[in-house]
Amino acid sequence: MLRSARIATLLVAVGVVLSMAAPNAGATYLDRGQPCMQRPGPVGRSAGHMVRDAVRLTGHDKLTRWLGRHPNAETVARAQLRARPVTIPVAFHVIRKDTTARGGNVSSAQIRDLISVLNASYGGTTGGADTGFRFDLASVDRTTSSVWFKLSGYGKETKMKTALKVGGLDTLNIYSADLGRSLLGWAYYAQDAAAVGVLDGVVIHYNSLPGGTWGADYSEGDTATHEIGHWLNLLHTFDGGCTGGDLIDDTAAEASPAYECPVGRDTCAAAGVDPITNFMDYTFDSCMFQFTPDQAIRAQQAWRAYRAP
């Protein structure tokens, strides 16, 4: 089924469940100041779902402080959303074990398809808000290294990126490699870009590109969509739980990550079911299709604060 058709079907299903506000069956309650629920169960391909990343905000949200010093930032961001989109150059780095598809040698067509996915997702044509960003493939390089291909550990990542990273803070470096059995990707927040230096960028599992072997679950390109959200300083929808939130007003509170596509999941007492269709949750690629207007504003603010040339 085409992605657009799946999204249309899901929208109908979500519309039905919104009026019911049904809680998640089998959930367990958490003591976080108000009734919250958490989806139980193991994580991994054998469990039917995977962890997208291990990205967490450490310390305070620097963007909030920056906004306090720039009171006109929201006005500027809204104006940018009405203006010509910001075009982000993409440097794509293929890390492969050998020249086969199973060895991580993703095709040029897959990379072009990924750029199309990003432009649709961030352009709002999949059903969400237009974030005002577009992506232009500036370069592709291929590195054959059995050591870097099995990308785990800070040391490997540092050596790889020191050798391959191009451009400044406004250039999006994407690296595809084998990240193991249960991790789909990771990224570094915009607010930390200058501090992390060469590490700044996005890492994705090679199988997560369009045409990978994980089908509609995780091979439609939305791991990159999700990780680039972090690169633009967006948090997970569930990061603050029921009380903290994700610093976004128009995403409903969510106690914990959502996996697969649990339509109607409702883990917090606050109004609204969990935002399982948001790109910043952990659901299947076929389940997520939107950013919200306030996420678009935050991403624009972060771009101006930390990445704009």
C-alpha positions in Angstrom: 0.0 0.0 0.0 1.3 3.5 -0.8 2.3 5.6 2.1 -0.3 8.3 1.3 -3.0 5.6 1.4 -1.8 4.2 4.7 -1.9 7.7 6.2 -5.4 8.3 4.9 -6.5 5.0 6.5 -4.8 5.9 9.8 -6.4 9.4 9.9 -9.8 7.8 9.6 -8.9 5.4 12.4 -7.5 8.1 14.6 -10.6 10.3 14.0 -12.8 7.5 15.3 -10.7 6.9 18.4 -10.3 10.5 19.3 -14.0 10.7 20.3 -13.6 7.6 22.5 -10.3 8.6 24.2 -9.7 4.9 24.9 -6.7 4.2 27.3 -4.0 1.7 26.2 -5.0 -1.8 27.2 -2.6 -3.6 29.5 -0.8 -0.4 30.5 0.7 0.2 33.9 0.2 3.4 35.9 3.2 5.5 36.9 3.4 7.9 39.9 4.5 11.1 38.2 2.2 13.6 40.0 -0.9 12.5 38.0 -2.3 9.3 36.5 0.0 8.2 33.7 0.5 4.9 31.9 3.4 3.2 30.3 3.4 0.7 27.5 4.8 -2.6 28.8 6.9 -5.2 26.9 10.4 -5.8 25.6 12.1 -3.8 22.8 13.9 -5.2 19.7 13.1 -6.7 16.3 12.0 -10.0 18.0 9.5 -8.0 20.0 8.1 -6.3 16.8 9.4 -2.8 17.5 12.7 -1.0 17.9 14.2 2.0 19.7 14.7 4.9 17.4 17.5 6.4 19.3 18.9 7.1 22.8 18.9 10.9 22.4 18.1 12.7 25.6 18.4 16.4 26.5 21.1 16.8 29.2 20.9 19.8 31.5 18.7 22.7 30.7 17.0 23.6 27.4 19.4 26.3 26.1 17.0 27.4 23.5 14.5 28.5 26.2 17.2 30.8 27.6 18.1 32.1 24.2 14.4 32.9 23.5 14.4 34.9 26.8 17.1 37.1 25.3 15.4 37.4 21.9 11.8 38.4 22.6 11.0 38.8 18.9 12.2 35.3 18.0 8.7 33.9 17.6 7.6 36.8 15.3 10.7 36.2 13.2 10.1 32.4 13.0 6.5 33.0 11.9 7.7 35.3 9.2 10.2 32.8 8.0 7.4 30.2 7.7 5.6 32.5 5.4 8.7 33.3 3.4 10.9 31.2 1.1 11.9 27.9 2.8 15.3 27.5 4.3 17.3 25.1 2.2 19.7 22.8 4.1 22.6 21.2 2.2 23.0 17.5 2.9 26.3 15.6 2.8 25.5 11.9 2.8 28.1 9.4 3.9 27.6 5.7 3.1 29.6 3.5 5.5 29.6 0.0 4.1 31.2 -3.4 4.8 31.4 -4.3 1.2 29.7 -3.3 -2.1 26.6 -5.4 -1.6 23.2 -4.2 -0.4 23.5 -6.4 2.7 26.9 -4.9 3.3 25.3 -1.5 3.7 26.0 -0.2 0.2 22.8 1.8 -0.1 22.0 2.8 -3.7 22.0 6.3 -5.1 18.2 5.9 -5.7 17.6 5.1 -2.1 19.5 8.3 -1.1 17.5 10.4 -3.5 14.3 8.8 -2.2 15.3 9.7 1.3 15.7 13.4 0.3 12.2 13.2 -1.2 10.9 11.8 2.1 12.5 14.6 4.1 11.2 17.3 1.8 7.7 15.8 2.0 7.8 15.4 5.8 9.3 18.8 6.6 7.2 20.4 3.8 3.9 19.3 5.3 2.7 17.3 2.4 2.3 14.1 4.4 -0.4 15.7 6.6 1.4 17.9 9.1 2.7 21.4 9.4 5.1 22.9 6.9 8.3 23.5 9.0 9.8 25.9 6.4 12.8 23.6 5.7 13.9 21.9 2.5 16.8 19.6 1.9 19.2 19.6 -1.0 21.6 16.7 -1.6 25.0 18.3 -1.9 27.3 15.3 -1.9 27.6 11.6 -1.5 30.7 9.6 -0.5 31.2 5.9 0.2 33.6 4.4 2.6 34.4 0.7 2.8 35.3 -0.2 6.4 34.2 -3.2 8.3 35.2 -1.5 11.5 33.2 1.7 11.0 30.3 -0.2 9.5 29.6 -1.9 12.8 29.2 1.6 14.3 29.2 1.4 18.1 31.2 3.3 20.6 32.3 6.9 20.9 35.8 6.2 19.6 34.6 4.7 16.2 32.1 7.6 15.7 34.7 10.2 16.4 37.3 8.8 14.0 34.7 8.3 11.3 33.3 11.8 11.5 36.7 13.4 11.8 37.6 11.8 8.5 34.4 12.5 6.7 32.4 15.4 8.1 32.1 18.4 5.7 30.7 21.9 6.0 29.7 24.0 9.0 26.8 24.1 11.4 24.3 24.7 8.6 25.3 21.6 6.7 23.5 18.4 7.6 25.9 15.4 7.6 24.0 12.0 7.5 25.9 8.8 8.1 24.4 5.4 7.3 25.9 2.3 8.9 24.9 -0.9 10.8 23.9 0.2 14.3 23.0 -3.2 15.7 19.8 -5.1 16.3 17.6 -2.6 18.1 18.9 1.0 17.5 17.8 3.0 14.5 19.8 6.2 14.8 21.0 9.1 16.8 21.7 12.8 16.5 23.1 15.8 18.4 20.9 18.7 19.3 21.3 22.1 17.6 22.0 23.7 21.0 25.0 21.5 21.4 26.3 21.6 17.8 29.1 24.1 18.4 30.3 22.2 21.6 30.3 18.7 20.1 32.2 19.9 17.0 32.9 17.2 14.5 30.3 14.9 16.1 27.5 17.1 15.0 25.2 15.3 12.5 22.8 12.4 12.1 23.5 8.7 12.1 20.9 6.2 10.8 20.8 2.5 10.2 21.3 1.7 6.6 18.2 -0.5 6.5 16.1 2.5 7.5 16.4 4.2 4.1 13.5 3.7 1.6 13.8 0.3 0.1 15.4 -1.3 3.1 14.3 -4.7 4.3 12.1 -3.6 7.2 9.2 -2.5 5.0 6.6 -0.1 6.3 7.8 -0.6 9.9 11.1 1.1 9.7 12.2 1.4 6.0 10.3 4.4 4.8 13.0 7.0 5.7 11.4 8.4 8.9 14.3 7.5 11.1 16.2 10.3 9.3 13.1 12.6 9.7 13.1 11.9 13.4 16.8 12.4 14.0 16.9 15.6 12.0 14.1 16.8 14.3 16.7 16.5 17.1 19.3 18.2 14.9 16.8 21.1 14.8 16.4 20.9 18.6 13.0 19.1 18.8 12.6 16.8 21.8 10.7 13.5 21.9 7.0 13.9 22.4 7.4 11.8 25.6 10.6 13.3 27.0 8.9 15.2 29.9 6.3 12.6 30.7 2.9 13.7 31.8 4.1 16.7 33.7 7.1 18.0 31.9 6.1 17.7 28.2 8.3 18.4 25.2 8.2 22.2 25.5 5.7 22.2 22.7 2.2 23.5 23.4 0.3 21.7 20.7 1.5 18.1 21.3 -0.5 16.2 23.9 1.4 14.9 27.0 2.7 11.4 26.7 4.1 9.3 29.6 6.4 7.0 27.6 7.4 6.1 24.0 4.8 4.6 21.8 5.8 1.7 19.6 4.2 0.1 16.5 1.0 2.0 15.9 -1.3 2.0 19.1 -4.2 4.1 17.8 -6.0 5.7 20.7 -3.2 5.2 23.2 -3.8 7.7 26.1 -1.1 7.6 28.8 -1.7 10.9 30.6 -4.7 12.5 32.4 -4.3 15.7 30.5 -6.5 16.4 27.4 -5.7 14.6 24.2 -4.6 11.2 23.2 -0.9 10.4 22.7 0.7 12.0 19.6 1.6 8.7 18.1 1.5 10.1 14.5 4.1 12.7 15.4 7.6 12.3 13.9 9.1 12.7 17.3 7.6 9.6 18.8 8.9 6.0 18.4 6.1 4.5 16.3 6.4 2.7 12.9 7.3 4.8 9.9 3.9 4.0 8.5 2.2 5.4 11.6 4.0 8.8 11.8 3.3 11.6 9.4 3.3 15.0 11.0 5.0 17.9 12.8 2.9 20.4 14.5 2.8 24.2 13.9 4.6 24.8 17.2 7.3 22.3 16.4 7.9 24.2 13.2 8.3 27.4 15.1 10.7 25.9 17.6 12.8 24.4 14.8 13.0 27.8 13.0 14.0 29.4 16.3 16.7 26.8 16.8 18.0 27.3 13.3 18.4 31.0 13.8 20.0 30.5 17.2 22.5 27.8 16.4 22.8 26.9 12.8 22.0 29.8 10.4 25.1 31.0 8.6 
